[in-house]
Amino acid sequence: MADFEMRGISKSFGNVHALIDADFSANKGDIMGLLGENGAGKSTLIKVLAGVVKADSGKVELFGKPVDHSTPKAAMHAGIRVVHQELSLVRSATVAENIFITEDEKPFSRKSLKNLNKRALELFETLDVDDLDPSAYVGTLPLASCQKIEIIKAVAFDFDVLVLDEATSALTEKDTEWLFRLMEQLASQGKILIFISHRLQEVNRICTRIIVYRNGTDVRVAEKDELTTDEIVTEMLGRKMSGYYPDKENLIQDRVMLHVEDLRNETLNGISFDLHAGEILGVGGLSGQGQAALFEALYGASKCTGTIEVNGEKVRMTHPAAALAKGIALVPEDRANEGLVLPLSVKENISLASLSKFVKGGLLNFKAEREAVDEMIRELQIKTDTPEVPVVNLSGGNQQKVVLAKQLLAKPDILLMYDITRGVDVGTKREMFNLMVEHCRQGKAVLFFSTDTEELTHMCSSVYVMYEGRFKAHLEGSEITAENIIRASVGEAAI
């Protein structure tokens, strides 16, 4: 009998069977990789364990005793801590307040902020954290810092089982290394760690064992290095997958669709480039070097100085509506807060940026809207029971598809794609890559930022690497390698 066991777990949402008699087990010191496509049941299994949803059947035991996971609070008291894929921080509270928000000692409003800051600094020293200010408000911090706070919040108190659901997807490479060191330290102390990631190179590096889920149940358990990456992908999909990245095609035309010259603001320090029709132009570099500021400026979401020309016409991007009117659409960094309205349905989210197309005589044509949405759901293979399902009920990968569908429905000429594969499975990644290529085949263009250097090397005709708000290097042809991108990312190469 294993130290930690989930047996016969089943859960349905209406006609959708998210989990079907699923099992999971691990022992002290295990770093267990939980793998599967989006929609395979991983997130539902974790929500059952965390007390977020109640299973229809099954049992959970830790060290031979039943675990009370009837509520999130009960699960935490039972020694279960979860870093969920979507952040749960209070943006109007400080870093220290967020870390200790789950305490039961006394009402939160009576806690001394000075004391919380002191305790946070002591915790940071223990965890080897030197880049967070306990008094900073979370709403002012970048996504990578918020993800790190979520992890610290989870390990701030004693626990037996720690779940990390796509915890590295928003982290910088430096912070990912920090997390891996922490995981190895916790495992050496006898903690049980469950690591969910679609970055298989990370799974192969850090996990001691893996379990693969498909169609709501477990299909394979393997020891470290027992399966190759291709074999893992085959187990996840239930079939062999070839051609993970599309073959590179020379689709670039002479026509400049987007001309940017000397773009500046508080973060950007003189950005200039041309984006041609048919081109997938890459933007690389460590997170937080100005990539988000660049994409937001091009989308009219933040102010800047400099020149922006779209198809030869000088424009002022004062608002996202202005960018959409000029054929520029953004798939943003944070899908939950910037790309979706989570309580609204799949249909409402997809059509949100294109409602004017379905208005006639001041009235919304619901039939035309539904037909357009259904077409996007089919084209992107979004897994949903009906278009009326709240988008919050979808898996992370399918939520990302909804964000992409919303932008594609607006028929943009230029797609700004910011780390679009964050937290999505290998099958969905391939679909997104194919969509990018098809977009360029139509004489349109893509500006593509990714924290995954392998994606940039396989998908882009050239790559600009950002460092401290400027382009540090411009790589073309055979120069586009992971080594060159990483070297420029840390400031070692010149443009």
PyMOL commands that set and color helices and strands:
alter all, ss='L'
color gray80, all
select helices_A, chain A and resi 42-49+72-77+95-99+108-110+113-127+138-140+143-155+173-188+200-206+229-237+291-298+320-325+335-339+346-358+366-380+391-393+396-409+426-441+453-459+477-479+482-489
alter helices_A, ss='H'
color red, helices_A
select strands_A, chain A and resi 4-13+16-26+31-35+57-62+65-66+80-83+161-165+192-196+209-214+217-223+256-264+269-276+280-284+305-310+313-315+328-331+359-360+363-364+414-418+445-449+462-467+470-476
alter strands_A, ss='S'
color yellow, strands_A
deselect
rebuild
show_as cartoon
